[in-house]
Structures are given as structure tokens and as C-alpha cells.
């Protein structure tokens, strides 16, 4: 989950188009965002844990990127040794969670749309 959050920050930008990892940390996440991240990561792990067990950190990174349609993710080579069908399964599973954007709320806390 830590790598998922780290990836979320470096791949997101604030209202001034600055990378969020430069000015924000996990401590800036709202309680709602933390709960959603926990739920999504646990659900993903429940469904794919037997596949991604060899590198949970990389899987967290790729889960965030894949679900949000970035140019990298499960399909960019790290998981090729598992076979094309397994990679497709990880991509489909990630996409099933839908895209999320990190944004700054009026209270200065970070939320997920």
C-alpha cells in the first residue's frame, strides 16, 4: 500500500500543475481517502495476491498506474514472465476499480474523486 500511495503522489499534480509528491505526504490524506485506499488495495490483494506475491511493492505501483490509464503499468514488462493472459487479467482487474484523481479539498486535506 505504501508504494501505491507514493505512486499516487508522484503521478498526480496540484492546481498549479506541480507534482503532489513535492508538497504533500500520506499525512495530508483525508480519512475518507485513507479508507478508500485501504479498501481498494485490500480488495485488489484478495483477488490478485496469489499472482503478485513476488513483488507487492511493484504491484501497488502498477495497480495505481494501470487503473488510471497511465502509459505504464502491469503491461510494461515487469510481469511478462507470468504470461500474457495473466498480465491481461491484472490489467482487467485494475481497470475494474475505475479511475481516481487526487485533489485538494477546501480543508487542505487530499481526497479521491
DAZIGI-V750293 format. One record per helix or strand of 3 or more residues. SS is the DSSP state (helix for helix, strand for strand). FROM is the first residue (numbers start at 1). TO is the last residue. If there is no record, write none. Layout:
<<SS,FROM,TO> <SS,FROM,TO>>
This chain:
<<helix,2,10> <helix,20,22> <helix,26,28> <helix,31,52> <helix,56,67> <helix,80,82> <helix,84,96> <strand,102,104> <strand,110,112>>
